[in-house]
C-alpha cells in the first residue's frame, strides 16, 4: 500500500514541479473528450467530442468542436435512439489557478448548430406506433466549467461539466453532461 501512496505523491510532485511554460498565447491544442449525459439516469447515454483550442492572453482560450451525442428513450420494451451531431465554438475564460498555470479552473460560453435524428429517421415502430417527434436542425448556446491540469509539458487532463440549451428540437431543450478529456498542445 505504501508503494502506491509514494507513487501517487511522486506523480503529483512531477506535475507541479515541471517548469515548462503554460498557456502560451497563440498556442494551438487538440482535445478529445468523452462523457455521460446527466439526464437523471446513468446508462448508455454518452457523448464524444473533438475540439481545437487556440490560447489567448491570461489563460483564456478559444475553442471549436465537433460532437456526437447518443442517447436512448424508453418506450414499452423498446429503446429508441436519439443521435445529435453538433458544431460548437466559443471562448473559455480563466477563473482560478496557480501562477504557472499547472492547474486551472475555466468557465466557457459557446454557440452551437447541429442536426438531431430520432430512431434514425424511422417514424414507425415495430408495434405500429408512430413517433411524432421529427428530425430537426438545432441551434443553441452552452456553458461549461473545466478543471485542467498538466500531466506533462504538452498533455492536459480536462475534467468538465457542461450544459446546453437547444432550440429547434422536439426533445429536451436543457441537456447537462459531465466528462473527461485529454488535450495535446502543439
C-alpha positions as CSV (number, residue, x, y, z in Angstrom):
1,X,0.0,0.0,0.0
2,X,2.8,2.4,0.8
3,X,4.3,1.8,-2.6
4,X,1.0,3.1,-4.2
5,X,0.9,6.1,-1.9
6,X,4.5,7.0,-2.7
7,X,3.9,6.6,-6.4
8,X,0.9,9.0,-6.3
9,X,2.9,11.5,-4.3
10,X,5.8,11.4,-6.9
11,X,3.4,11.7,-9.8
12,X,1.7,14.8,-8.2
13,X,5.1,16.3,-7.5
14,X,6.1,15.7,-11.1
15,X,3.0,17.5,-12.3
16,X,3.6,20.6,-10.1
17,X,7.4,20.8,-10.3
18,X,7.7,20.9,-14.1
19,X,8.9,24.3,-15.3
20,X,7.7,24.4,-18.9
21,X,5.7,27.5,-19.9
22,X,2.0,27.0,-19.9
23,X,-0.8,28.6,-21.9
24,X,1.4,30.5,-24.3
25,X,-0.6,32.9,-26.5
26,X,-1.5,31.6,-30.0
27,X,-0.5,28.0,-28.9
28,X,-2.9,25.5,-30.5
29,X,-4.2,22.3,-29.0
30,X,-6.2,19.3,-30.0
31,X,-8.6,17.9,-27.4
32,X,-10.5,14.6,-27.3
33,X,-13.2,14.1,-24.7
34,X,-16.0,11.8,-23.8
35,X,-18.6,11.8,-21.1
36,X,-22.1,10.9,-19.9
37,X,-25.3,12.9,-20.2
38,X,-26.8,13.8,-16.9
39,X,-30.4,13.2,-17.6
40,X,-31.4,11.6,-14.3
41,X,-30.2,8.2,-15.2
42,X,-26.7,6.8,-15.8
43,X,-26.7,4.3,-18.7
44,X,-25.8,4.2,-22.3
45,X,-26.2,7.9,-22.9
46,X,-22.9,9.4,-23.9
47,X,-21.1,12.0,-26.0
48,X,-17.7,12.1,-27.9
49,X,-16.1,15.4,-28.7
50,X,-13.2,16.5,-30.8
51,X,-12.0,20.1,-30.3
52,X,-9.3,22.5,-31.3
53,X,-8.1,25.3,-29.0
54,X,-6.2,28.5,-29.5
55,X,-4.7,30.1,-26.4
56,X,-5.2,33.8,-25.8
57,X,-3.8,36.0,-23.1
58,X,-4.1,35.5,-19.4
59,X,-5.1,31.8,-19.6
60,X,-8.1,32.4,-21.8
61,X,-8.6,30.4,-25.0
62,X,-11.0,29.9,-28.0
63,X,-12.3,26.5,-28.9
64,X,-14.1,24.9,-31.8
65,X,-15.5,21.4,-31.6
66,X,-17.4,18.7,-33.3
67,X,-19.6,16.4,-31.1
68,X,-21.6,13.2,-31.4
69,X,-24.2,12.6,-28.8
70,X,-26.1,9.3,-28.4
71,X,-28.9,8.6,-26.0
72,X,-31.9,6.2,-25.7
73,X,-35.5,6.8,-24.8
74,X,-37.7,4.0,-23.4
75,X,-41.0,3.0,-25.0
76,X,-42.6,-0.2,-23.7
77,X,-39.8,-2.8,-24.1
78,X,-38.1,-0.8,-26.9
79,X,-35.1,1.6,-26.7
80,X,-35.5,4.4,-29.2
81,X,-32.1,6.0,-30.2
82,X,-31.6,9.7,-30.4
83,X,-28.5,11.0,-32.1
84,X,-27.2,14.6,-32.2
85,X,-24.4,16.0,-34.4
86,X,-23.2,19.5,-33.4
87,X,-20.5,22.0,-34.3
88,X,-19.7,24.3,-31.5
89,X,-17.5,27.4,-30.9
90,X,-16.8,29.7,-28.1
91,X,-14.4,31.2,-25.5
92,X,-13.1,29.8,-22.2
93,X,-12.1,32.3,-19.5
94,X,-9.6,31.8,-16.8
95,X,-11.1,31.9,-13.3
96,X,-8.6,30.4,-10.9
97,X,-5.2,28.7,-11.0
98,X,-1.6,28.7,-9.8
99,X,0.9,31.2,-11.1
100,X,2.4,28.7,-13.6
101,X,-1.0,27.6,-14.9
102,X,-0.3,24.0,-14.0
103,X,-3.8,23.7,-12.5
104,X,-6.6,26.0,-13.7
105,X,-10.4,26.4,-13.4
106,X,-12.0,27.9,-16.5
107,X,-15.6,28.8,-17.5
108,X,-16.7,28.8,-21.1
109,X,-19.6,30.0,-23.2
110,X,-20.5,28.6,-26.6
111,X,-22.8,28.8,-29.5
112,X,-23.8,25.7,-31.5
113,X,-25.6,24.4,-34.5
114,X,-26.3,20.8,-35.5
115,X,-28.7,18.1,-36.5
116,X,-30.8,15.7,-34.4
117,X,-32.3,12.4,-35.6
118,X,-34.7,10.2,-33.7
119,X,-34.8,6.4,-34.4
120,X,-32.5,7.0,-37.4
121,X,-35.4,8.8,-39.2
122,X,-37.8,5.8,-39.0
123,X,-41.2,7.1,-37.7
124,X,-42.9,3.8,-37.4
125,X,-42.1,1.3,-34.7
126,X,-42.4,-2.5,-34.8
127,X,-45.7,-2.4,-32.8
128,X,-47.3,0.0,-35.2
129,X,-46.8,3.1,-33.1
130,X,-45.7,6.3,-34.8
131,X,-43.0,8.7,-33.5
132,X,-44.4,12.2,-33.7
133,X,-41.0,13.9,-33.0
134,X,-39.2,14.7,-36.1
135,X,-35.5,15.0,-37.1
136,X,-34.5,18.7,-36.9
137,X,-31.8,21.2,-37.4
138,X,-31.0,22.6,-34.0
139,X,-29.2,25.6,-32.6
140,X,-28.4,26.9,-29.2
141,X,-26.0,28.0,-26.5
142,X,-23.9,26.2,-24.0
143,X,-21.8,26.7,-20.9
144,X,-19.0,24.7,-19.4
145,X,-16.8,24.6,-16.3
146,X,-13.5,22.9,-16.7
147,X,-10.8,21.8,-14.3
148,X,-7.5,21.5,-16.2
149,X,-4.1,20.2,-15.1
150,X,-0.9,19.5,-17.0
151,X,0.1,15.8,-16.9
152,X,3.3,16.6,-18.9
153,X,4.7,19.6,-20.9
154,X,2.1,19.2,-23.7
155,X,-0.6,17.0,-22.3
156,X,-3.5,18.4,-20.3
157,X,-6.1,16.4,-18.4
158,X,-9.5,18.1,-18.6
159,X,-12.5,17.4,-16.3
160,X,-15.6,19.2,-17.4
161,X,-19.2,19.8,-16.5
162,X,-21.3,21.2,-19.4
163,X,-24.8,22.2,-20.2
164,X,-26.5,23.1,-23.5
165,X,-29.8,24.8,-24.2
166,X,-31.2,23.9,-27.6
167,X,-33.9,25.3,-29.8
168,X,-35.5,23.7,-32.8
169,X,-35.7,20.3,-31.1
170,X,-38.7,18.2,-30.3
171,X,-36.9,16.6,-27.4
172,X,-35.4,18.0,-24.1
173,X,-34.1,21.6,-24.5
174,X,-31.8,21.6,-21.5
175,X,-29.0,18.9,-21.7
176,X,-26.4,18.8,-18.9
177,X,-23.4,16.4,-19.1
178,X,-20.1,15.6,-17.5
179,X,-16.9,14.2,-18.9
180,X,-13.1,13.9,-19.1
181,X,-10.7,14.7,-21.9
182,X,-7.1,14.9,-22.9
183,X,-5.6,17.9,-24.8
184,X,-2.3,17.9,-26.7
185,X,-0.8,21.3,-27.2
186,X,1.4,21.8,-30.3
